[in-house]
């Protein structure tokens, strides 16, 4: 197994784990700040997983515009999640 496959698998596992925990906790406890923080961390891992999975695809694209679009979308998703996390931790 390649190193990139291990990272992708680990990131996907953490995403699913945190999403499952957050959904179960939200079913029983509403408005818990800790759950919102865990949910955002899970979203960060999801973005990382999707970005890693899409990276080989964008490498095969011949036009530079698609590569730029890929990196802009990854950065927007990461910045959005980090900003949400920082507002939750205030």
C-alpha positions in Angstrom: 0.0 0.0 0.0 1.4 3.4 -1.0 1.9 6.1 1.5 -0.7 8.4 -0.2 -3.3 5.5 0.1 -2.7 5.3 3.8 -3.1 9.0 4.3 -6.3 9.0 2.2 -7.7 6.0 4.1 -6.8 7.5 7.5 -8.4 10.9 6.5 -11.6 9.1 5.3 -11.8 7.0 8.5 -11.5 10.1 10.7 -14.1 11.9 8.6 -16.6 9.1 9.0 -15.8 8.6 12.7 -16.3 12.3 13.6 -19.4 12.6 11.4 -21.0 9.6 13.1 -20.1 10.8 16.6 -21.5 14.3 15.8 -24.8 13.0 14.3 -25.4 10.7 17.3 -24.6 13.4 19.9 -26.8 15.9 18.0 -29.7 13.5 18.2 -29.4 13.4 22.0 -27.9 16.8 23.0 -28.8 20.0 21.1 -26.7 23.2 21.0 -23.5 21.6 22.3 -20.5 23.7 21.2 -18.2 20.7 21.5 -20.2 18.8 18.9 -20.0 21.8 16.5 -16.2 21.8 16.9 -16.0 18.1 16.2 -18.3 18.4 13.2 -16.0 21.2 11.8 -12.9 19.1 12.4 -14.6 16.2 10.6 -15.4 18.5 7.7 -11.8 19.5 7.5 -10.8 15.9 7.2 -13.5 15.4 4.6 -12.1 18.3 2.5 -8.6 16.8 2.9 -9.8 13.4 1.8 -11.6 14.8 -1.3 -8.7 17.0 -2.2 -6.3 14.1 -2.0 -8.6 11.9 -4.1 -9.0 14.6 -6.7 -5.4 15.5 -6.9 -4.3 12.7 -9.4 -7.3 13.7 -11.6 -6.3 17.3 -11.8 -2.7 16.3 -12.6 -4.1 14.7 -15.8 -5.9 17.9 -16.9 -4.0 19.6 -19.8 -5.3 23.1 -19.3 -3.9 25.2 -16.5 -7.3 26.7 -15.8 -8.5 23.4 -14.3 -5.5 23.2 -12.0 -6.1 26.8 -10.8 -9.8 26.0 -10.2 -8.8 22.9 -8.2 -6.5 24.8 -5.9 -8.9 27.7 -5.5 -11.7 25.3 -4.5 -9.5 23.5 -2.1 -8.3 26.7 -0.5 -11.8 28.1 -0.2 -13.1 25.0 1.5 -10.2 24.9 3.9 -10.4 28.6 4.7 -14.1 28.4 5.2 -13.7 25.5 7.6 -10.9 27.1 9.5 -12.8 30.4 9.9 -15.9 28.5 11.2 -13.6 26.7 13.7 -12.1 29.9 14.9 -15.5 31.5 15.4 -16.7 28.4 17.3 -13.7 28.5 19.6 -14.1 32.1 20.6 
